[in-house]
Amino acid sequence: MNVTITKPHELNMEVVKSTIKELTQEDLAAIEGISASALITALK
């Protein structure tokens, strides 16, 4: 299997903070930059 990142997405951290209030600064740092589109290919 091969995974190729095709387009990284920037999360709106203000929306994340207001939606999930119990996140710590460490949690927020860990999820920043975690979203992306990808092309996944596999052989059967």
Residue, then its C-alpha position, 0 to 999 in steps of 0.5 A: m500500500n502507498v499513501t501520498i499526501t496530495k493537499p495539506h489542510e489548515l485547521n481553523m484552530e479557533v473553531v477547534k478551541s471553541t468546539i472542544k473546550e477540554l483540549t489542552q495546549e499540548d492537545l492543540a499542538a498535536i492536532e495542528g497540521i494533522s488534516a490532509s487529502a491523500l491518494i491511497t493505492a494498493l494492490k490485491 
